[in-house]
Amino acid sequence: MHEFDDLRVLVQAHSPLIVIESYEEPRALLLIKRLAVNLMRPVFKWTITDGLQRLDSEQGSQAFNADPTNLLAQIKGTRNSSIYVLCDFHPFLSDPKHVRYIKEIAQAHEQLGHTIMLLSHAIEVPPELARLCYRFELSLPSDQQIRQLVHDMADSYAAKHGMLADLSAENVALLVQNLRGLTFDEVKRLAYKAIADDGAITKEDIPRINRAKFSLLQTDGVLSQVFDSGSFANVIGLHNLKQWIAQRQQAFVDNGKDTPKGLLLTGVQGTGKSLAAKAIAGSWGLPLLRLDMAALYNKYIGETEKNLAQALALADAMSPCVLWIDEIEKGLSGGDSDNGVTRRLLGSFLTWLSERKSQVFLVATANNIHELAPELLRKGRFDEIFFVDLPGDDECLQLLRLHLARRQLSLPDEALQQAMALCRGFSGAELEQAVVGAGFRARAAGTEFSLPHLMDELSATQPLSVVMAEQINALRQWALERCVKA
């Protein structure tokens, strides 16, 4: 009801131009029609296909006014105060003549009394009209309304198939949580899909619903959904990080006053930071979104900042979720060589970090943490900063076992222990490649895979900790007193 009152206040306050961005055109038109009846004002709807037609009565279309210029000329020449809803008029706002017509109608509001409403999925208002227009948003359904829509769809399913849908309170609550951020129509479609698949709402429906939800909300390639989130069972070591995540899971689900915000993972390249980010989403059973910092940048002024704003808004709409920003320093570092774009990006990002109310758990990874701005690293931006170091002997042994098993290869622990001296200084990614290379050696020689193949491959590889020893040692020394060891 509040959106009806909000729109009525806008109209009664003599707002000459109202912009409504929404995918729910029928719902918006129904709301406007109710408002016009309440205010006893005539209301007209215009489309490029049907022209102008009365919305609050059964009068036919005025097809001769399908042309936008003729339409605006008629509105300007009409003295009977009315509400005009122009559907999908945004392509015609590039014509200076149309902009001028709308401006003159808006400026003559005291004499003409007309209210123009621009209704479309997205509208970029020309600068000439910016000070004359007011934006209005249709509200999204609340949790209570979503739950009611789910039960309505269950009733529809029962009426159509002659059998009741299986709805457990726990699974309905989970579905409601994952349908937040969608419109009424979208909620109904996805809820019915979840029920119609098997006559029930189950936990197995949630990943499919999240894929469909992301597809509905996504508008560009800046943000992507990662489906192979995995679990901590495949993450070797990182015991402190695993314990920290486990302690905060329930607090994040409860979404109370002290909801966990996120963490920053830094460390040596190839040590499993990205794998850990995926495992957090998998262990919490949440959708994982990946923000591509490189894809944010656009050559046009203002577009880069707009891309970030859209990506963060989409993450908010997908909540509860995990937002993974890989190699965050590539997007939020740099000096003044980019006309201040990076500084504006950083400012927008810090504002979002401080003010967001949505259930978005942020996981940022960085290889070169020194490149990040100090204001991003201060306490309160992230709940914690973890350092992911090179694996020790026990972890190297477990990693070798894991990567051998994945390739249907095996060596006894006694044999692997002999390779430990060569493994020191290797990252997890480098150990995996050593196993892959050893497999190639065995196949090329036409012999059974054995320890010498692995030893030869390890001996022939120079790990990053040797190639870039100075930088790696400096990073480890820096992290010693500044980060929590993962």
NORVENBEL-V398420 format. One record per backbone hydrogen bond with DSSP energy under -0.5 kcal/mol. NH is the residue of the N-H (numbers start at 0). CO is the residue of the C=O. E is the energy in kcal/mol with one decimal. If there is no record, write none. Layout:
nh,co,e
NH,CO,E
NH,CO,E
//
This chain:
nh,co,e
4,0,-1.9
5,1,-2.5
6,2,-2.2
7,3,-2.2
8,4,-2.3
9,5,-1.8
10,6,-2.2
11,7,-2.9
12,8,-1.6
13,10,-1.6
14,9,-1.5
15,13,-0.6
16,131,-0.8
17,115,-2.7
18,133,-2.9
19,17,-0.5
19,117,-3.1
20,18,-0.5
20,135,-0.6
21,19,-0.7
21,119,-2.2
24,22,-1.1
27,23,-2.3
28,24,-2.8
29,25,-2.2
30,26,-2.0
31,27,-2.4
32,28,-2.5
33,29,-2.2
34,30,-2.1
35,31,-2.6
36,32,-2.1
37,33,-2.2
38,34,-2.5
39,35,-0.8
40,35,-2.4
41,80,-0.5
43,82,-3.0
44,52,-3.0
45,84,-2.8
46,50,-1.5
50,46,-2.2
51,61,-1.4
52,44,-2.3
54,42,-2.7
55,42,-0.9
61,51,-3.7
62,60,-0.9
64,61,-2.1
65,62,-1.9
70,66,-2.3
71,67,-2.4
72,68,-2.2
73,69,-2.2
74,70,-2.5
75,71,-2.4
76,72,-1.6
77,73,-0.8
77,74,-1.0
80,78,-0.8
82,41,-2.5
83,114,-3.0
84,43,-3.4
84,82,-0.5
85,83,-0.7
85,116,-3.1
86,45,-2.5
86,84,-0.8
87,118,-2.8
88,85,-0.7
91,88,-1.6
92,89,-1.3
93,90,-0.8
94,91,-1.2
95,93,-0.6
97,94,-0.5
98,94,-2.1
99,95,-2.3
100,96,-2.2
101,97,-2.5
102,98,-2.3
103,99,-2.5
104,100,-2.3
105,101,-2.5
106,102,-2.7
107,103,-1.4
108,105,-1.4
110,107,-0.7
111,107,-3.4
112,108,-1.9
114,81,-2.3
115,15,-2.6
116,83,-3.4
116,114,-0.5
117,17,-2.5
117,115,-0.5
118,85,-2.3
118,116,-0.7
119,19,-2.0
119,117,-0.6
124,122,-0.8
128,125,-1.8
129,125,-0.7
129,126,-0.8
131,128,-1.5
132,128,-1.0
132,129,-0.5
133,16,-2.1
135,18,-2.7
140,181,-0.7
145,141,-2.8
146,142,-2.5
147,143,-1.9
148,144,-2.3
149,145,-2.5
150,146,-2.1
151,147,-2.2
152,148,-2.4
153,149,-1.8
154,150,-2.0
155,151,-2.1
156,152,-2.3
157,153,-2.2
158,154,-2.4
159,155,-1.9
160,156,-2.6
161,157,-1.9
165,198,-2.5
166,164,-0.9
167,165,-0.6
171,167,-2.5
172,168,-2.2
173,169,-1.8
174,170,-2.3
175,171,-2.9
176,172,-2.1
177,173,-1.4
178,174,-0.8
178,175,-1.0
179,176,-0.6
181,178,-1.3
186,182,-2.5
187,183,-2.1
188,184,-2.3
189,185,-2.5
190,186,-2.6
191,187,-2.3
192,188,-2.0
193,189,-2.3
194,190,-1.8
195,191,-3.2
196,192,-1.5
197,193,-0.5
197,194,-0.7
198,194,-2.3
199,194,-0.6
200,165,-2.1
201,199,-0.6
204,201,-1.2
205,202,-0.9
206,202,-0.5
207,203,-0.6
208,204,-2.4
209,205,-2.6
210,206,-1.9
211,207,-2.2
212,208,-2.8
213,209,-2.5
214,210,-2.1
215,211,-1.9
216,212,-2.1
217,213,-2.6
223,289,-2.2
225,287,-2.9
226,224,-0.5
228,226,-1.2
233,230,-1.3
234,231,-1.4
235,233,-0.7
240,485,-1.4
241,237,-2.4
242,238,-2.3
243,239,-2.3
244,240,-2.5
245,241,-2.3
246,242,-2.1
247,243,-0.8
247,244,-0.7
248,244,-0.8
248,245,-0.6
251,247,-1.9
252,248,-2.2
253,249,-2.6
254,250,-1.2
255,250,-0.8
258,255,-0.8
262,361,-2.4
263,383,-2.1
264,363,-3.3
265,263,-0.6
265,385,-2.8
266,365,-1.0
267,387,-1.3
270,267,-1.1
275,271,-2.2
276,272,-2.1
277,273,-2.1
278,274,-2.1
279,275,-1.9
280,276,-1.3
281,277,-2.2
282,278,-2.9
283,279,-1.7
284,280,-0.8
284,281,-0.5
285,280,-2.3
286,319,-0.6
287,225,-0.7
288,286,-0.5
288,321,-2.9
289,223,-3.3
290,288,-0.5
290,323,-2.5
291,221,-2.4
291,289,-0.6
292,290,-0.9
295,291,-0.6
295,292,-0.9
296,292,-0.6
296,293,-0.7
302,299,-1.6
303,299,-0.7
305,301,-1.8
306,302,-2.6
307,303,-2.0
308,304,-2.3
309,305,-2.5
310,306,-2.3
311,307,-2.6
312,308,-2.2
313,309,-2.2
314,310,-2.1
315,311,-2.3
316,312,-2.1
317,313,-1.7
318,314,-0.5
318,315,-1.0
319,358,-0.7
320,358,-2.0
321,286,-2.5
322,360,-2.3
323,288,-3.6
323,321,-0.6
324,322,-0.6
324,362,-2.2
325,290,-0.6
325,323,-0.7
327,324,-0.6
327,364,-2.5
329,326,-1.9
330,327,-1.4
331,327,-1.7
338,335,-0.9
340,337,-1.5
343,339,-2.1
344,340,-2.7
345,341,-2.8
346,342,-2.4
347,343,-2.5
348,344,-2.6
349,345,-2.8
350,346,-2.0
351,347,-2.1
352,348,-2.5
353,349,-2.1
354,350,-2.3
355,351,-2.0
359,357,-1.8
360,320,-2.5
360,358,-0.5
361,260,-2.6
361,359,-0.7
362,322,-3.0
363,262,-2.3
364,324,-2.4
365,264,-2.4
368,366,-0.6
370,367,-1.7
371,368,-1.6
372,331,-0.7
375,372,-1.5
376,372,-0.7
376,373,-1.1
377,373,-0.8
379,381,-1.1
380,377,-1.8
381,377,-0.5
382,261,-2.4
383,261,-0.7
385,263,-2.8
385,383,-0.5
386,483,-2.8
387,265,-3.1
387,385,-0.5
388,386,-0.8
390,425,-0.5
395,391,-2.6
396,392,-2.3
397,393,-2.1
398,394,-2.6
399,395,-2.5
400,396,-2.2
401,397,-2.5
402,398,-2.6
403,399,-2.2
404,400,-2.6
405,401,-2.0
406,402,-0.6
406,403,-0.9
407,404,-1.6
408,403,-2.9
414,411,-0.6
415,411,-2.2
416,412,-2.5
417,413,-0.8
417,414,-0.6
418,414,-0.7
418,415,-1.0
419,416,-1.0
421,418,-0.7
422,418,-1.1
422,419,-0.5
423,419,-0.9
425,422,-2.3
428,269,-2.4
430,426,-2.2
431,427,-2.0
432,428,-2.0
433,429,-1.8
434,430,-2.0
435,431,-2.2
436,432,-2.9
437,433,-2.3
438,434,-2.0
439,435,-1.9
440,436,-2.1
441,437,-2.2
442,438,-2.3
443,439,-2.7
444,440,-1.9
445,441,-0.8
445,442,-0.5
446,441,-2.1
452,449,-0.6
453,449,-1.2
454,450,-2.8
455,451,-2.8
456,452,-1.8
457,453,-2.5
458,454,-2.4
459,455,-1.6
460,456,-0.6
460,457,-0.9
462,460,-0.7
464,424,-0.7
465,462,-1.7
466,462,-2.3
467,463,-2.9
468,465,-1.1
471,467,-2.5
472,468,-2.7
473,469,-2.1
474,470,-2.3
475,471,-2.4
476,472,-2.3
477,473,-2.3
478,474,-2.2
479,475,-1.0
480,476,-0.5
480,477,-0.6
481,477,-0.5
482,478,-2.0
483,384,-2.6
485,386,-2.8
//
